[in-house]
Every structure is written in structure tokens, then in C-alpha cells.
């Protein structure tokens, strides 16, 4: 994030848009892309990201997509946003990331419960392991996306990104432990090939 001066006030990139009524899926498509970028809404149809080349480029691409569909959009760089303090904007980013981290944690807890139950009942087959591996890969990708969009060091991030200790392997049967040894431990996101 770029700083304007020594007072350490952040600069922001804003996307302001007006979407056409058709195609009807455009609104959902743009909203999903904004979510993937980590942007937060500060007003109706006004989204913000911390200033940077990538944020500016991402918003420019969205602007082009909106205009190509018959909508209107503008991208601005601002040192301050009328109607929202920097503190409020940063709090909105942290709240959004906290909610995303909490959702991943809940899904991981659910998967852990499934693995635990299947281990206890000796129903942890190779097919189930493969399905759970796909789920773990999905969680890793989503966690990497959220972590990349965690511009302001959200407190919930640490619990999900720290390396896992021996506890998860206690849940697994011998075949599952052997399978898990081939996997990258959760929390070592950047170490993946």
C-alpha cells in the first residue's frame, strides 16, 4: 500500500460503477470479481482497495468489462474518501477478511470431523482420501486468495496460516497418515510447489 506522506495515511483506489439492467448476471459476475480482489464496498456501487499498481490494473479491467456490457464505471486514486475515515475503511477490510477466515475455519472443522469419524469407524478408504485431498486443495487455494487480500493483517489469519502440529495426524488411521505425509502441511501455503 502506498503512503502519501510521513503521517502514514493510506492512498486508495476506488471503482465507482453503474451497471445496466441486462445482462442480469453481470451484477453477480462483477460482485464475485470484486470479492476475489478483496475490495470492500464503502457506498452503494463504490468499492475500494489500497492503492497499488495491481489494484489499479484490476479495477481498470473491471471498468472495461462493465463498459463493454453497457454500464458506466470510473477508477480514481484518492488520499481520503468523503464520508468514511481511513480507520473505518481499514475496519471494513478487516471485517471482510475475518468473515472469510472464519468461514474457511468452519469448513476445515467440518472436514476434520468427517476424517475423525471415518477414522474411528475404519471407513477411510482410498477414494475418500482422494475426495478429502481435493477438499484440502480447495481450502488451500481459497486460503491463499484470502491471505493475499489481507491487506491489514487481520487477527484471524494467524490461526489458519500457522503450521499444523502433530494433532491432525492423531485423527488419522495408518493409511491416512501415510497419505498425509505426502501432502504439504496446512499453513505452509507458500511452500507448495
Secondary structure as UniProt FT lines:
FT   TURN            6..7
FT   STRAND          12..18
FT   HELIX           25..37
FT   STRAND          40..43
FT   TURN            44..45
FT   STRAND          46..50
FT   HELIX           53..68
FT   TURN            69..70
FT   STRAND          72..78
FT   TURN            82..83
FT   HELIX           86..120
FT   TURN            121..122
FT   HELIX           126..148
FT   TURN            151..152
FT   TURN            155..156
FT   HELIX           157..161
FT   HELIX           167..170
FT   HELIX           174..181
FT   TURN            186..187
FT   HELIX           189..191
//
